[in-house]
Amino acid sequence: MNHLSQATLKQMKIMIQARNKEENLEIQLEHNHLDLVTEKRKQPYRSTTI
C-alpha cells in the first residue's frame, strides 16, 4: 500500500463509501418493498374507492 499516494487512497476510500451507501440504499429499498408486500398480505382485501 506504500506506493499509493495519499490522494489515491482518499479517492479509493470515497469510492468505497459511495458504493457502500448505494448498496445500503438498495437493501433498504428491498426491505421496504418486502414490508409493503407483507403488509398487503396481512390486511384483508379492501377496495380503494371511498
BELRA-V384898 format. One record per run of one state. SS is the DSSP state (A for helix, B for strand, O for the rest). FROM is the first residue (numbers start at 1). TO is the last residue. Records with the same first field share a line. If there is no record, write none. Layout:
SS: FROM-TO  FROM-TO
This chain:
O: 1-5  43-50
A: 6-42
